[in-house]
Amino acid sequence: MKSARLLLVLGLLAVLVLQVVAATPAKGQTASGASGTCSAHTFYVAELNADIDPGAADFMSTTVSNAEAASACNIVFVLQTNGGDGGSMESMVGSIESYQQWGGNFTTLVAPAGGFAFSAGAYIAEASTKIYMVPGTTIGSATPIVSGIPTGEENSTMTKDIDAFTSYMQTLAQSNGRNATAAGDMVSHGVSYPCQSSTACSALQAGVVNGVLNVTTVSAALTALGVPAGATANTPGIRSQLISVLSDPDVSSLLFLIGIFVVLFDVYHPTVVLSAVGIALMALALFGLGDFGAPLVSIILMIVAAAFIFLEVKTQHGISALIGVIIFVVGFLLIFSPPAPAAASSPTQPQGNFFAIQPISYALIGVVAAIGILGSIYLAKIRKQLQAQPSQFDRGRMIGKEGRMESDLKAGGVGVAMIGSEEWTVTSSEAIEKGAIVKVKEVAGNRLTVERVKS
């Protein structure tokens, strides 16, 4: 029964990973814009104050779809971000370009005062038709960060990566009529352009933005751009926020590990609910890892790790669980492996990230190891307890026990009796009526031979 349940869980996980692979879009892939005409004086306002991740990409895609559905010719995207995931940035740029091809004007507004569009946010801004800033804001510092570069390849890999992203940034700026050279410096030299005031704005002077609005608040800036008074700024909904949470590889990996041990716990304490919860946690984790863009090999290794940890139920020596934990850690680290950088002359968008593996990720590895050790100790303890219990089908345990007939029993026939707290199929050489007290004489497989207890 335990083996069947574990096989079912592994089968479901295999189906889920195939669904994740099939459902995860390629980087930069976006839905094509709807056909139709737009109203020149209609605005759609959206505001993002968060890191660039799959949730932000989902929000951008939703923003474009809603604007097109409303026939709005103008999107004003209020942006404040430190940057984030390169793949999500590329997807957001793809959404912007789709909207522009549809016929819309996409404006990025860096506001309020004190706001910034750093790293991946700078690419999103440069993909826009127009960029406006308010005094006290900054744009730039868009050099990609790549972790896990093989030893000896640091210089060549980083050079190729920076060259590719510099070319990409220059193309975005030039295609929208801005200074490609100054925009490229945000990548190749990590330059940031502050906007000190409406008359002294380095970003405007360098030609990487289109204008400065002499206001300090978002509402005033929207008014200056011609947005009707009272227009609502749309923010990320529950779905986008949930995607942001699940696409954090630390969160998803931990959810996956918890799901494994929840299912294992249910193997020893059977409750269909716990198995369902464990599988749901692992499904959410796989969805998040797929949305994040984790390499397929890392997801497969996590599935293999789960199989080895589940195998511990059979092997019962701790080695399977230890191997499973090691494989899980390797798969987790591969999530952060750098993609191959595109050549600067490549017609496709370069692939990469704008973040490095964080200390919390290494801390998670320690948590994984601790959970693996504690989980193995727990399983060993449960096994000893189960082994100390008498077998359910122990002949010596059943003989002599008394119970009550749950049905009438003809001589030589079969009936049902409640022995202890379980119903059993019983037979007897004498006829016994329902409700009579009986005692077990013999056990043959799952059938008990009983006799009436004389009063």
N, C-alpha and C positions, 0 to 999 in steps of 0.2 A: 504493500500500500504506500509506504514511504517512497519507494523507488518510482512507482507510477506517478506520484505527485511531483517528484523532482524532475522526471522526464517531461511532464506536462509543463512545468515552469520553464525549463530550458527550451522546449518547443515554442512556447509563447514568446520568449525572448528572441529566438531566431526570427520569428515572424515580425516582431517589433523592429528589429534592427534593419530588416529588409525594407519595412515601411519608412523608416527614418531616412535610409539612403535614397529611396525613390521620391520621398516628399521634399527633401532638402534641395532648394534651388541652387544652381551654380552661382558663384560670386558675381555680383553685379547684375544678375538676372532680375528683371522686373516685368510686371504685366504691361502689355501694350496699351497705349492710351485709347480711350473710347473716341469714336468719330463724332463729329458734330461741330457746331459753331459756339463761340463764347461771347459773353457780353463784356464789352470793353471796360465798363465802369463797375464791374462786379468783382469784389475782393473776397478771398478766403484767407483767413489769418490762422496761423498755427504757431505754437510756442514750445520750444524744447530747451530745457535747462537740465541736461543730463549728459552722461558719457555716451559715446557713439557705440552702440551694440546692436544685436539683432532686434531688440525691442524698439530702438530708435529707428531702425530700417523699416520695421513694420509700421511705425507711426508715419514715416515719410510716405510710404506706399499708400497708406490710408488717406493721408492728406491730399495727395495727387488725385486719387480716385474720387474723393468727395468733391474736390474742386471741379473736376471734369463733369461729375454728375450734376453739379449746380451751375454748369456753364460759366464758371468764373474764369475770366481771362487773366486774373492777377492773383498770385499767391504771395503773401508776405510771411516769411518764415523767420520768426524771432529766435535767434540762436545764441546760446551761451553754453560752451562746452570746453572741457580740457582735452577732448579727443577720445580715442578708444580703438575699436577693432577696425582694421583696414578693410576686411571683407564687407562689413556692414556699411562702411563709408562708401565703398564702390557701389553697393546696392542702392544707397541713397542718391549717389550721383546719377545712377541709371534711371531712377524715378524722376529726377529733375529733368534729365535730357528727354525722357518720354513725354513729360508735360510740355516742354519747349517745342517738341516736334508736333504735338497736338495743336499748338498755336498759342500757348499761354506764356505769360511773362512771370518768371520766378525771381522774387526779390528776397535776398537775405538781409536781415536787419540785426546788427550786433548791438544789443542794448539789454538793460539800461546802463547808466554810467557805472563803471566798475566791471562791466561784462567783458567777455573775451571769446574768441573763436580760435582755439589752439589746435595744433596737430591735425587730426582727421577733420576737425571742424573747418580748417582753412581750405581744404580741398572742396568740401561741400559748398562753402561760400563762393569759391572761384568758379564752380560749375554753374552758378546762378547768372541770370540775365543781368541783374544789377545787384550791387552790394552797397549798403549804407551803414554808417556807424554814427554813434553819438559821442560827444566828448567824454573822455575818461575810459574808453574801451581800447582793446588791442586785438590784432589778428596776426597769425603767423606761427613760427616755431613748429614746422611740419616735417621734421626729419624722422623717418621711420625707425622703430626700435625692433631689432630682431634678436631673440634669445636662442640659445642652443646651437650657435654656429660651431661646426667642427673645428678642433684645434688646428691651427696652421692655415685656416681659410678666412680668418677674421677680416683681413684687409680686402681681399678680392671679393668676398661675398658682400661686405658692406658697401664697397665701391659700386658694384653692379646694382645693388638695391637702391642706393641713393641716386645713381644716374637714372634709373628707371623711373623713380618717383619724381625726380626733378623734371624730366621730360613730360611726364603726365601732368604735373602742375602747370607747366608752361603751356601745354596744349589747352587746358581748361581756361586759363586766363586769356590767352590769345583768341580763342574761339568766341569769347564774350567781350572782346575789344579792350582788354586791359593789358598792362605791362607784363609781358611774359618773362622778361629777364628778372625783374624785381620779384615776381611771384616765385620764380625758380629758386631765388636766394632763400626763401622761407624753408626750402627743403635742403639744398646743398650746403647752406651755411647756418641753418637754424635761426634765420633773422625773424624778429617780431617787429611789427609796425604799430606803434601806439598812435592814438588820435587824442592829442592833448587838449585841443580846443577846436572850435569851428574855423579858426583862422590859422592854426598851426597843427596840421594833422599829417604826420609822417606817412600814413597809409595812403592818403589822398595824393600827397606830393609824389609818392613813389608810383602812383598809378595802379595800385592793386585793388582799390575800391572806386566806386563811382561818385560818392558824395558824403558830406557830413551834415547831419541835422542838428541845428543849434538848440537842442532840447536835452533833457536828461532822463526822462521817463519813457516807458514803452508806449503808454497811451498817447503822450504828446508826439512821439515819433510816428506812430501810426496815423495820427491826424495830419502831420506834415507830409506824409506820403499819399494823402488823399483818401485814406480809408474812412468810410462813413462813421460818424460818432456812434458809440454804443456797440460797435462790432465786437463779437465774442472771439477771444483767442482760444482756439482749440488746443488742448493738451493731450498727452498720451493717455489712452483709455486703459481699462483693466487688462485687456488682452496684451497690449504692448508692454505694460508693466510686468505682467506675468512672464512674458517671453524674456524680458530683461533679466529677471531673477533666475529663471531656469537656464538661460544661456551662459550664466557664470559657471565656468568649468569646475570651480571649487564646490559650488552648491550642487551641481548635477552629479559630480563624482561621489560626494558624500551621500546624496539621496540614493544613488545606485547601491552603495555599500550597505546603507541602512536597510534597503529593500531586501538585499540578500539575507541579512540576519533575521529580518522579520519572517521571511519564508522559512528559514531554518528553525526559528522558534516555533512556528506553527507545525513543523514536522513532529515535534515532541509534545506539543500541546494543541492537538488538532482542533482548529476552529476555522472554517472556510473563510471567515472574515479577515483573519490575519494574512492568509495567503493572497487574498484579493488586494489587501492594502500593500503588501510587499511587491506584488507584480505591478500595481499602479505606480508605486514610487520608482521602480526601475524603468517603467515606460516613460514617465515624466523626465527621468534623468537622460534617457536615450534621446528623447525629443530635444531637450536642452542642448545636449552635446552635438546633435545634428545641426541645430540652428546656429550654434556657435561656429560650426565648421570644423569640428574635430576630425582629424584624419580617420579614414575607415579602419585602418589597422589598429588604432587606439581603442575604438569601439569594440572591434572583434576581440582584442586582448582582454577587455573587461568582461565580455561574455565568457571567454575561456576561463578567466579567473573565477567567475561565479560557478562554473561547472566544477572546478577543482575544489572550491570551498564546499559545494554541495556533496562532492564525492567523499568528503570527510565523514559523512553519515555512515558510509559503508566501510571505509578503510579503518577508521577509529584509531589512528596512531598519531595524528597531528601533522604529519608530513604534507598531506594533501592541502590542508588549510594554509600551511605556511607557503607552499608553492603558489596557491591561489592569491595570497596577499602580495607576494613578490611580483607576479604577473600583473596584478592590478596596479601596483606602483609604476611599473614600466609603462603600461598603457596610459596611465595618468600623465606621466612626464612627456609622452609622445604627443599629447594634446598641444603642447607648446612648441613642437618642432617647427622650424621655419620653412615656409614654402620656397621653392626655387624662384629667385628673382627673375623678372622678365628683362630682356635686353632693352636698352634705351630706345632702340629703333623699332621695337616690337609694336605692331598695330593694336595689340590688345592691352587692356589695363594691367599694370603690374600687380602682383599679389604680395601681400605682406601685412604686418600688424604694426600698431603704434603703441604697443604695451610690452612690458617685460614680465616674466613670471614673478609673482609677488611673494614676500616672505610668508604670507598666509597659506600659499600653496604648499610650501615646504612644511609648514605646520600641519597641514592636512595629511601629508604623507605620514607624519608621526602619529596622527589620530588613526589613520588606516592601520598602521602596525599595531597600535595599542588595542584597537577593536578586534583585530585578527587574533592577537594573543588572548585577550579576555574572552573572546567568543569561543576559542578552542578550549580554554579552561572550562567554560560553561558547558560546552557540549560533552566534554569528558565527565563532568560531574553528573549531568543528566543521564549519560550512558550507564554510569555506575549504579545510579538509582533504579534505572529500568532493569538492569541485569540482576539487581537484588530482589526485584519483585518476582513472585511466582508466575510462571507462564499461564496465559489465558486458557491454554488447552492441556494443562498438566493433569494427567489422569488421577493422580493422587489427590489433587486439590478438589476435583469435582465429586468424587465418590464419597457418599455419606451426606452430601448437602441436601437440605430440604427446600421445597418450594411449593407453589400452588399451581394447579392445572388451570390453564387459560381457555381450554376447550375440552369437549368430551373426547374420550379416548376409548376406542373399541379394542378388544383383546387382539393382539397381534398387529394392530394398526398403528398409525402415527397421530400425534397431536402436538399441542404447544403448551409448555409449562414455563412459568417464571421462576428461575432458579437464581437466587441472589438478586441481582438487579438486571439480569438479562433474560431474554426469551430464548428458549431452546426447543429444538425438535426432539420429541420423546416418543418412546414406544414401551409397551408393557405386555406381559402375558395375560393380564387381567383387564377387564373393562373398568375404567375410572372416569367418574363424572367431573364436569367442570367445577372448579372451586375446591376440589379435594386436595389435601396435603399429601405430597409424595416425597420419596427419598431416592437419590440416585444410587443404583446398584452397579452399573457398568457404563463405560464410555467407549463408543466405537466411532471414531472420526468426529463429526459434529452432531452425532445423534446419541442421546442418553437413554439408557434403559432404567426405568423407574418402577417403584412399587408403592402401593398405598401405605401411608403411615397409619397404623392401627391406633385408634383413640383409646 
